[in-house]
Amino acid sequence: MNHALAALPESAFYFHLAALALLLLSFFSGRAILQVLATREGRRERAQRLVRVAIGRLAALGAIWTAIVYGHGAWERAGAHNCRHLPAVDAAARYAAEYCYLRHDRLLLRVYGEARGEAHGAGREPLLAHRTITSAGPVHVSWDGQALVYASPAGGAQGRLALPPTWRDRLLARLP
């Protein structure tokens, strides 16, 4: 049984964590409804108080979930290795790209800007965007003039980083 659990993909861990969170949320919601309906007097005040508490708990749960998922992603990106530079062509010549291998069957795509200089440290371009992709089989990354494209021949999966990167991509690239 232990080896079966060890073979589960990482997404299974998040699935089980989410299932546990939903189970606890259902339990506490049912308990709150029973408390509100227990007696007639003060029912409105109890309901309002429990709604405020529930909203606070949901916000805390969302913040914790976001921190766990983001922390796992940052830890995974920190372990990038065997990075390969991808030469840019045509309209993408203003950008530089690389792909790096992560643990297991994961791949990290990065797009850098054209600005070089002392402001960005050691002649390195600023990171504009990155994506983590599940990769099975050989790596096929190319420029199509409008984006950096990863195509997996094994599963038909495709990853795409638009050029120029969106504001969301630029914002997420600034985080560790």
Contact map, one row per residue, 1 for C-alpha under 8 A:
11111000000000000000000000000000000000000000000000000000000000000000000000000000000000000000000000000000000000000000000000000000000000000000000000000000000000000000000000000000
11111100000000000000000000000000000000000000000000000000000000000000000000000000000000000000000000000000000000000000000000000000000000000000000000000000000000000000000000000000
11111110000000000000000000000000000000000000000000000000000000000000000000000000000000000000000000000000000000000000000000000000000000000000000000000000000000000000000000000000
11111111000000000000000000000000000000000000000000000000000000000000000000000000000000000000000000000000000000000000000000000000000000000000000000000000000000000000000000000000
11111111000000000000000000000000000000000000000000000000000000000000000000000000000000000000000000000000000000000000000000000000000000000000000000000000000000000000000000000000
01111111000000000000000000000000000000000000000000000000000000000000000000000000000000000000000000000000000000000000000000000000000000000000000000000000000000000000000000000000
00111111100000000000000000000000000000000000000000000000000000000000000000000000000000000000000000000000000000000000000000000000000000000000000000000000000000000000000000000000
00011111110110000000000000000000000000000000000000000000000000000000000000000000000000000000000000000000000000000000000000000000000000000000000000000000000000000000000000000000
00000011111110000000000000000000000000000000000000000000000000000000000000000000000000000000000000000000000000000000000000000000000000000000000000000000000000000000000000000000
00000001111111000000000000000000000000000000000000000000000000000000000000000000000000000000000000000000000000000000000000000000000000000000000000000000000000000000000000000000
00000000111111100000000000000000000000000000000000000000000000000000000000000000000000000000000000000000000000000000000000000000000000000000000000000000000000000000000000000000
00000001111111110000000000000000000000000000000000000000000000000000000000000000000000000000000000000000000000000000000000000000000000000000000000000000000000000000000000000000
00000001111111111000000000000000000000000000000000000000000000000000000000000000000000000000000000000000000000000000000000000000000000000000000000000000000000000000000000000000
00000000011111111100000000000000000000000000000000000000000000000000000000000000000000000000000000000000000000000000000000000000000000000000000000000000000000000000000000000000
00000000001111111110000000000000000000000000000000000000000000000000000000000000000000000000000000000000000000000000000000000000000000000000000000000000000000000000000000000000
00000000000111111111000000000000000000000000000000000000000000000000000000000000000000000000000000000000000000000000000000000000000000000000000000000000000000000000000000000000
00000000000011111111100000000000000000000000000000000000000000000000000000000000000000000000000000000000000000000000000000000000000000000000000000000000000000000000000000000000
00000000000001111111110000000000000000000000000000000000000000000000000000000000000000000000000000000000000000000000000000000000000000000000000000000000000000000000000000000000
00000000000000111111111000000000000000000000000000000000000000000000000000000000000000000000000000000000000000000000000000000000000000000000000000000000000000000000000000000000
00000000000000011111111100000000000000000000000000000000000000000000000000000000000000000000000000000000000000000000000000000000000000000000000000000000000000000000000000000000
00000000000000001111111110000000000000000000000000000000000000000000000000000000000000000000000000000000000000000000000000000000000000000000000000000000000000000000000000000000
00000000000000000111111111000000000000000000000000000000000000000000000000000000000000000000000000000000000000000000000000000000000000000000000000000000000000000000000000000000
00000000000000000011111111100000000000000000000000000000000000000000000000000000000000000000000000000000000000000000000000000000000000000000000000000000000000000000000000000000
00000000000000000001111111110000000000000000000000000000000000000000000000000000000000000000000000000000000000000000000000000000000000000000000000000000000000000000000000000000
00000000000000000000111111111000000000000000000000000000000000000000000000000000000000000000000000000000000000000000000000000000000000000000000000000000000000000000000000000000
00000000000000000000011111111100000000000000000000000000000000000000000000000000000000000000000000000000000000000000000000000000000000000000000000000000000000000000000000000000
00000000000000000000001111111110000000000000000000000000000000000000000000000000000000000000000000000000000000000000000000000000000000000000000000000000000000000000000000000000
00000000000000000000000111111111000000000000000000000000000000000000000000000000000000000000000000000000000000000000000000000000000000000000000000000000000000000000000000000000
00000000000000000000000011111111100000000000000000000000000000000000000000000000000000000000000000000000000000000000000000000000000000000000000000000000000000000000000000000000
00000000000000000000000001111111110000000000000000000000000000000000000000000000000000000000000000000000000000000000000000000000000000000000000000000000000000000000000000000000
00000000000000000000000000111111111000000000000000000000000000000000000000000000000000000000000000000000000000000000000000000000000000000000000000000000000000000000000000000000
00000000000000000000000000011111111100000000000001000000000000000000000000000000000000000000000000000000000000000000000000000000000000000000000000000000000000000000000000000000
00000000000000000000000000001111111110000000000000000000000000000000000000000000000000000000000000000000000000000000000000000000000000000000000000000000000000000000000000000000
00000000000000000000000000000111111111000000000000000000000000000000000000000000000000000000000000000000000000000000000000000000000000000000000000000000000000000000000000000000
00000000000000000000000000000011111111000000010000000000000000000000000000000000000000000000000000000000000000000000000000000000000000000000000000000000000000000000000000000000
00000000000000000000000000000001111111100011011000000000000000000000000000000000000000000000000000000000000000000000000000000000000000000000000000000000000000000000000000000000
00000000000000000000000000000000111111110010000000000000000000000000000000000000000000000000000000000000000000000000000000000000000000000000000000000000000000000000000000000000
00000000000000000000000000000000011111110000000000000000000000000000000000000000000000000000000000000000000000000000000000000000000000000000000000000000000000000000000000000000
00000000000000000000000000000000000111111110000000000000000000000000000000000000000000000000000000000000000000000000000000000000000000000000000000000000000000000000000000000000
00000000000000000000000000000000000011111110000000000000000000000000000000000000000000000000000000000000000000000000000000000000000000000000000000000000000000000000000000000000
00000000000000000000000000000000000000111110000000000000000000000000000000000000000000000000000000000000000000000000000000000000000000000000000000000000000000000000000000000000
00000000000000000000000000000000000000111111110000000000000000000000000000000000000000000000000000000000000000000000000000000000000000000000000000000000000000000000000000000000
00000000000000000000000000000000000110111111111000000000000000000000000000000000000000000000000000000000000000000000000000000000000000000000000000000000000000000000000000000000
00000000000000000000000000000000000100000111111100000000000000000000000000000000000000000000000000000000000000000000000000000000000000000000000000000000000000000000000000000000
00000000000000000000000000000000000000000111111110000000000000000000000000000000000000000000000000000000000000000000000000000000000000000000000000000000000000000000000000000000
00000000000000000000000000000000001100000111111111000000000000000000000000000000000000000000000000000000000000000000000000000000000000000000000000000000000000000000000000000000
00000000000000000000000000000000000100000011111111100000000000000000000000000000000000000000000000000000000000000000000000000000000000000000000000000000000000000000000000000000
00000000000000000000000000000000000000000001111111110000000000000000000000000000000000000000000000000000000000000000000000000000000000000000000000000000000000000000000000000000
00000000000000000000000000000000000000000000111111111000000000000000000000000000000000000000000000000000000000000000000000000000000000000000000000000000000000000000000000000000
00000000000000000000000000000001000000000000011111111100000000000000000000000000000000000000000000000000000000000000000000000000000000000000000000000000000000000000000000000000
00000000000000000000000000000000000000000000001111111110000000000000000000000000000000000000000000000000000000000000000000000000000000000000000000000000000000000000000000000000
00000000000000000000000000000000000000000000000111111111000000000000000000000000000000000000000000000000000000000000000000000000000000000000000000000000000000000000000000000000
00000000000000000000000000000000000000000000000011111111100000000000000000000000000000000000000000000000000000000000000000000000000000000000000000000000000000000000000000000000
00000000000000000000000000000000000000000000000001111111110000000000000000000000000000000000000000000000000000000000000000000000000000000000000000000000000000000000000000000000
00000000000000000000000000000000000000000000000000111111111000000000000000000000000000000000000000000000000000000000000000000000000000000000000000000000000000000000000000000000
00000000000000000000000000000000000000000000000000011111111100000000000000000000000000000000000000000000000000000000000000000000000000000000000000000000000000000000000000000000
00000000000000000000000000000000000000000000000000001111111110000000000000000000000000000000000000000000000000000000000000000000000000000000000000000000000000000000000000000000
00000000000000000000000000000000000000000000000000000111111111000000000000000000000000000000000000000000000000000000000000000000000000000000000000000000000000000000000000000000
00000000000000000000000000000000000000000000000000000011111111100000000000000000000000000000000000000000000000000000000000000000000000000000000000000000000000000000000000000000
00000000000000000000000000000000000000000000000000000001111111110000000000000000000000000000000000000000000000000000000000000000000000000000000000000000000000000000000000000000
00000000000000000000000000000000000000000000000000000000111111111000000000000000000000000000000000000000000000000000000000000000000000000000000000000000000000000000000000000000
00000000000000000000000000000000000000000000000000000000011111111100000000000000000000000000000000000000000000000000000000000000000000000000000000000000000000000000000000000000
00000000000000000000000000000000000000000000000000000000001111111110000000000000000000000000000000000000000000000000000000000000000000000000000000000000000000000000000000000000
00000000000000000000000000000000000000000000000000000000000111111111000000000000000000000000000000000000000000000000000000000000000000000000000000000000000000000000000000000000
00000000000000000000000000000000000000000000000000000000000011111111100000000000000000000000000000000000000000000000000000000000000000000000000000000000000000000000000000000000
00000000000000000000000000000000000000000000000000000000000001111111110000000000000000000000000000000000000000000000000000000000000000000000000000000000000000000000000000000000
00000000000000000000000000000000000000000000000000000000000000111111111000000000000000000000000000000000000000000000000000000000000000000000000000000000000000000000000000000000
00000000000000000000000000000000000000000000000000000000000000011111111100000000000000000000000000000000000000000000000000000000000000000000000000000000000000000000000000000000
00000000000000000000000000000000000000000000000000000000000000001111111110000000000000000000000000000000000000000000000000000000000000000000000000000000000000000000000000000000
00000000000000000000000000000000000000000000000000000000000000000111111111000000000000000000000000000000000000000000000000000000000000000000000000000000000000000000000000000000
00000000000000000000000000000000000000000000000000000000000000000011111111100000000000000000000000000000000000000000000000000000000000000000000000000000000000000000000000000000
00000000000000000000000000000000000000000000000000000000000000000001111111110000000000000000000000000000000000000000000000000000000000000000000000000000000000000000000000000000
00000000000000000000000000000000000000000000000000000000000000000000111111111000000000000000000000000000000000000000000000000000000000000000000000000000000000000000000000000000
00000000000000000000000000000000000000000000000000000000000000000000011111111100000000000000000000000000000000000000000000000000000000000000000000000000000000000000000000000001
00000000000000000000000000000000000000000000000000000000000000000000001111111110000000000000000000000000000000000000000000000000000000000000000000000000000000000000000000000000
00000000000000000000000000000000000000000000000000000000000000000000000111111111000000000000000000000110000000000000000000000000000000000000000000000000000000000000000000000000
00000000000000000000000000000000000000000000000000000000000000000000000011111111000000000000000000000100000100000000000000000000000000000000000000000000000000000000000000000000
00000000000000000000000000000000000000000000000000000000000000000000000001111111000000000000000000000000000000000000000000000000000000000000000000000000000000000000000000000000
00000000000000000000000000000000000000000000000000000000000000000000000000111111100000000000000000000110000000000000000000000000000000000000000000000000000000000000000000000000
00000000000000000000000000000000000000000000000000000000000000000000000000011111111000000000000000011110000100000000000000000000000000000000000000000000000000000000000000000000
00000000000000000000000000000000000000000000000000000000000000000000000000000011111000000000000000011100000000000000000000000000000000000000000000000000000000000000000000000000
00000000000000000000000000000000000000000000000000000000000000000000000000000001111100000000000000011000000000000000000000000000000000000000000000000000000000000000000000000000
00000000000000000000000000000000000000000000000000000000000000000000000000000001111110000000000001111000000000000000000000000000000000000000000000000000000000000000000000000000
00000000000000000000000000000000000000000000000000000000000000000000000000000000011111000000000001110000000000000000000000000000000000000000000000000000000000000000000000000000
00000000000000000000000000000000000000000000000000000000000000000000000000000000001111100000000111100000000000000000000000000000000000000000000000000000000000000000000000000000
00000000000000000000000000000000000000000000000000000000000000000000000000000000000111110000000111100000000000000000000000000000000000000000110000000000000000000000000000000000
00000000000000000000000000000000000000000000000000000000000000000000000000000000000011111000000110000000000000000000000000000000000000000000000000000000000000000000000000000000
00000000000000000000000000000000000000000000000000000000000000000000000000000000000001111101111110000000000000000000000000000000000000000000001000000000000000000000000000000000
00000000000000000000000000000000000000000000000000000000000000000000000000000000000000111111100000000000000000000000000000000000000000000000001010000000000000000000000000000000
00000000000000000000000000000000000000000000000000000000000000000000000000000000000000011111100000000000000000000000000000000000000000000000000010000000000000000000000000000000
00000000000000000000000000000000000000000000000000000000000000000000000000000000000000001111110000000000000000000000000000000000000000000000000011000000000000000000000000000000
00000000000000000000000000000000000000000000000000000000000000000000000000000000000000011111111100000000000000000000000000000000000000000000001011100000000000000010000000000000
00000000000000000000000000000000000000000000000000000000000000000000000000000000000000011111111100000000000000000000000000000000000000000000000000000000000000000000000000000000
00000000000000000000000000000000000000000000000000000000000000000000000000000000000000010011111100000000000000001100000000000000000000000000000000000000000000000000000000000000
00000000000000000000000000000000000000000000000000000000000000000000000000000000000000010001111110000000000000111100000000000000000000000000000000000000000000000000000000000000
00000000000000000000000000000000000000000000000000000000000000000000000000000000000011110001111111000000000000111100000000000000000000000000000000000000000000000000000000000000
00000000000000000000000000000000000000000000000000000000000000000000000000000000000011110000001111100000000011110000000000000000000000000000000000000000000000000000000000000000
00000000000000000000000000000000000000000000000000000000000000000000000000000000001111000000000111110000000011100000000000000000000000000000000000000000000000000000000000000000
00000000000000000000000000000000000000000000000000000000000000000000000000000000001111000000000011111000001111000000000000000000000000000000000000000000000000000000000000000000
00000000000000000000000000000000000000000000000000000000000000000000000000000001111100000000000001111100001110000000000000000000000000000000000000000000000000000000000000000000
00000000000000000000000000000000000000000000000000000000000000000000000000000001111000000000000000111110011100000000000000000000000000000000000000000000000000000000000000000000
00000000000000000000000000000000000000000000000000000000000000000000000000011011100000000000000000011111111100000000000000000000000000000000000000000000000000000000000000000000
00000000000000000000000000000000000000000000000000000000000000000000000000010011000000000000000000001111110000000000000000000000000000000000000000000000000000000000000000000000
00000000000000000000000000000000000000000000000000000000000000000000000000000000000000000000000000000111110000000000000000000000000000000000000000000000000000000000000000000000
00000000000000000000000000000000000000000000000000000000000000000000000000000000000000000000000000000111111000000000000000000000000001110000000000000000000000000000000000000000
00000000000000000000000000000000000000000000000000000000000000000000000000000000000000000000000000001111111100000000000000000000000111100000000000000000000000000000000000000000
00000000000000000000000000000000000000000000000000000000000000000000000000000000000000000000000000111100111110000000000000000000000111100000000000000000000000000000000000000000
00000000000000000000000000000000000000000000000000000000000000000000000000001001000000000000000000111100011111000000000000000000011110000000000000000000000000000000000000000000
00000000000000000000000000000000000000000000000000000000000000000000000000000000000000000000000011110000001111100000000000000000011110000000000000000000000000000000000000000000
00000000000000000000000000000000000000000000000000000000000000000000000000000000000000000000000011100000000111110000000000000011111000000000000000000000000000000000000000000000
00000000000000000000000000000000000000000000000000000000000000000000000000000000000000000000001111000000000011111000000000000011110000000000000000000000000000000000000000000000
00000000000000000000000000000000000000000000000000000000000000000000000000000000000000000000001110000000000001111100000000001111100000000000000000000000000000000000000000000000
00000000000000000000000000000000000000000000000000000000000000000000000000000000000000000000011100000000000000111110000000001111000000000000000000000000000000000000000000000000
00000000000000000000000000000000000000000000000000000000000000000000000000000000000000000000011100000000000000011111000000001100000000000000000000000000000000000000000000000000
00000000000000000000000000000000000000000000000000000000000000000000000000000000000000000000000000000000000000001111100000001100000000000000000000000000000000000000000000000000
00000000000000000000000000000000000000000000000000000000000000000000000000000000000000000000000000000000000000000111111100111100000000000000000000000000000000000000000000000000
00000000000000000000000000000000000000000000000000000000000000000000000000000000000000000000000000000000000000000011111111111000000000000000000000000000000000000000000000000000
00000000000000000000000000000000000000000000000000000000000000000000000000000000000000000000000000000000000000000001111111100000000000000000000000000000000000000000000000000000
00000000000000000000000000000000000000000000000000000000000000000000000000000000000000000000000000000000000000000001111110000000000000000000000000000000000000000000000000000000
00000000000000000000000000000000000000000000000000000000000000000000000000000000000000000000000000000000000000000001111111111100000000000000000000000000000000000000000000000000
00000000000000000000000000000000000000000000000000000000000000000000000000000000000000000000000000000000000000000000111111110000000000000000000000000000000000000000000000000000
00000000000000000000000000000000000000000000000000000000000000000000000000000000000000000000000000000000000000000000110111110000000000000000000000000000000000000000000000000000
00000000000000000000000000000000000000000000000000000000000000000000000000000000000000000000000000000000000000000001110111111000000000000000000000000000000000000000000000000000
00000000000000000000000000000000000000000000000000000000000000000000000000000000000000000000000000000000000000000001100111111100000000000000000000000000000000000000000000000000
00000000000000000000000000000000000000000000000000000000000000000000000000000000000000000000000000000000000000011111100100111110000000000000000000000000000000000000000000000000
00000000000000000000000000000000000000000000000000000000000000000000000000000000000000000000000000000000000000011111000100011111000000000000000000000000000000000000000000000000
00000000000000000000000000000000000000000000000000000000000000000000000000000000000000000000000000000000000001111000000000001111110000000000000000000000000000000000000001001100
00000000000000000000000000000000000000000000000000000000000000000000000000000000000000000000000000000000000001111000000000000111110000000000000000000000000000000000100011001100
00000000000000000000000000000000000000000000000000000000000000000000000000000000000000000000000000000000000001110000000000000011111000000000000000000000000000001000100011011000
00000000000000000000000000000000000000000000000000000000000000000000000000000000000000000000000000000000000111100000000000000011111100000000000000000000000000001000000010001000
00000000000000000000000000000000000000000000000000000000000000000000000000000000000000000000000000000000000111000000000000000000111110000000000000000000000000001000000000000000
00000000000000000000000000000000000000000000000000000000000000000000000000000000000000000000000000000000011110000000000000000000011111000000000000000000000000000000000000000000
00000000000000000000000000000000000000000000000000000000000000000000000000000000000000000000000000000000011110000000000000000000001111100000000000000000000000100000000000000000
00000000000000000000000000000000000000000000000000000000000000000000000000000000000000000000000000000000111000000000000000000000000111110000000000000000000000000000000000000000
00000000000000000000000000000000000000000000000000000000000000000000000000000000000000000000000000000000111000000000000000000000000011111110000000000001000000000000000000000000
00000000000000000000000000000000000000000000000000000000000000000000000000000000000000000000000000000000100000000000000000000000000001111100000000000001011000000000000000000000
00000000000000000000000000000000000000000000000000000000000000000000000000000000000000000000000000000000000000000000000000000000000000111110000000000001110000000000000000000000
00000000000000000000000000000000000000000000000000000000000000000000000000000000000000000000000000000000000000000000000000000000000000111111000000000001100000000000000000000000
00000000000000000000000000000000000000000000000000000000000000000000000000000000000000000000000000000000000000000000000000000000000000101111100000000111000000000000000000000000
00000000000000000000000000000000000000000000000000000000000000000000000000000000000000000000000000000000000000000000000000000000000000000111110000000111000000000000000000000000
00000000000000000000000000000000000000000000000000000000000000000000000000000000000001000000000000000000000000000000000000000000000000000011111000011110000000000000000000000000
00000000000000000000000000000000000000000000000000000000000000000000000000000000000001000000000000000000000000000000000000000000000000000001111100011100000000000000000000000000
00000000000000000000000000000000000000000000000000000000000000000000000000000000000000011001000000000000000000000000000000000000000000000000111111111000000000000000000000000000
00000000000000000000000000000000000000000000000000000000000000000000000000000000000000000000000000000000000000000000000000000000000000000000011111111000000000000000000000000000
00000000000000000000000000000000000000000000000000000000000000000000000000000000000000001111000000000000000000000000000000000000000000000000001111110000000000000010000000000000
00000000000000000000000000000000000000000000000000000000000000000000000000000000000000000011000000000000000000000000000000000000000000000000001111110000000000000111000000000000
00000000000000000000000000000000000000000000000000000000000000000000000000000000000000000001000000000000000000000000000000000000000000000000001111111000000000011111000000000000
00000000000000000000000000000000000000000000000000000000000000000000000000000000000000000000000000000000000000000000000000000000000000000000111111111100000000011110000000000000
00000000000000000000000000000000000000000000000000000000000000000000000000000000000000000000000000000000000000000000000000000000000000000000111100111110000001111000000000000000
00000000000000000000000000000000000000000000000000000000000000000000000000000000000000000000000000000000000000000000000000000000000000000011110000011111000001110000000000000000
00000000000000000000000000000000000000000000000000000000000000000000000000000000000000000000000000000000000000000000000000000000000000000011100000001111100111100000000000000000
00000000000000000000000000000000000000000000000000000000000000000000000000000000000000000000000000000000000000000000000000000000000000111111000000000111111111000000000000000000
00000000000000000000000000000000000000000000000000000000000000000000000000000000000000000000000000000000000000000000000000000000000000001100000000000011111110000000000000000000
00000000000000000000000000000000000000000000000000000000000000000000000000000000000000000000000000000000000000000000000000000000000000011000000000000001111110000000000000000000
00000000000000000000000000000000000000000000000000000000000000000000000000000000000000000000000000000000000000000000000000000000000000010000000000000001111110000000000000000000
00000000000000000000000000000000000000000000000000000000000000000000000000000000000000000000000000000000000000000000000000000000000000000000000000000011111111000000000000000000
00000000000000000000000000000000000000000000000000000000000000000000000000000000000000000000000000000000000000000000000000000000000000000000000000000011111111100000000000000000
00000000000000000000000000000000000000000000000000000000000000000000000000000000000000000000000000000000000000000000000000000000000000000000000000001111000111110000000000000000
00000000000000000000000000000000000000000000000000000000000000000000000000000000000000000000000000000000000000000000000000000000000010000000000000001110000011111000000000000000
00000000000000000000000000000000000000000000000000000000000000000000000000000000000000000000000000000000000000000000000000000000000000000000000000111100000001111100000000000000
00000000000000000000000000000000000000000000000000000000000000000000000000000000000000000000000000000000000000000000000000000000111000000000000000111000000000111110100000000000
00000000000000000000000000000000000000000000000000000000000000000000000000000000000000000000000000000000000000000000000000000000000000000000000001110000000000011111110000000000
00000000000000000000000000000000000000000000000000000000000000000000000000000000000000000001000000000000000000000000000000000000000000000000000011110000000000001111110000000000
00000000000000000000000000000000000000000000000000000000000000000000000000000000000000000000000000000000000000000000000000000000000000000000000001100000000000000111110000000000
00000000000000000000000000000000000000000000000000000000000000000000000000000000000000000000000000000000000000000000000000000001100000000000000000000000000000001111111011000000
00000000000000000000000000000000000000000000000000000000000000000000000000000000000000000000000000000000000000000000000000000000000000000000000000000000000000000111111111000000
00000000000000000000000000000000000000000000000000000000000000000000000000000000000000000000000000000000000000000000000000000000000000000000000000000000000000000000111111100000
00000000000000000000000000000000000000000000000000000000000000000000000000000000000000000000000000000000000000000000000000000000000000000000000000000000000000000000011111110000
00000000000000000000000000000000000000000000000000000000000000000000000000000000000000000000000000000000000000000000000000000001110000000000000000000000000000000000111111111000
00000000000000000000000000000000000000000000000000000000000000000000000000000000000000000000000000000000000000000000000000000011100000000000000000000000000000000000111111111100
00000000000000000000000000000000000000000000000000000000000000000000000000000000000000000000000000000000000000000000000000000000000000000000000000000000000000000000001111111110
00000000000000000000000000000000000000000000000000000000000000000000000000000000000000000000000000000000000000000000000000000000100000000000000000000000000000000000000111111110
00000000000000000000000000000000000000000000000000000000000000000000000000000000000000000000000000000000000000000000000000000011110000000000000000000000000000000000000011111111
00000000000000000000000000000000000000000000000000000000000000000000000000000000000000000000000000000000000000000000000000000011000000000000000000000000000000000000000001111111
00000000000000000000000000000000000000000000000000000000000000000000000000000000000000000000000000000000000000000000000000000000000000000000000000000000000000000000000000111111
00000000000000000000000000000000000000000000000000000000000000000000000001000000000000000000000000000000000000000000000000000000000000000000000000000000000000000000000000001111
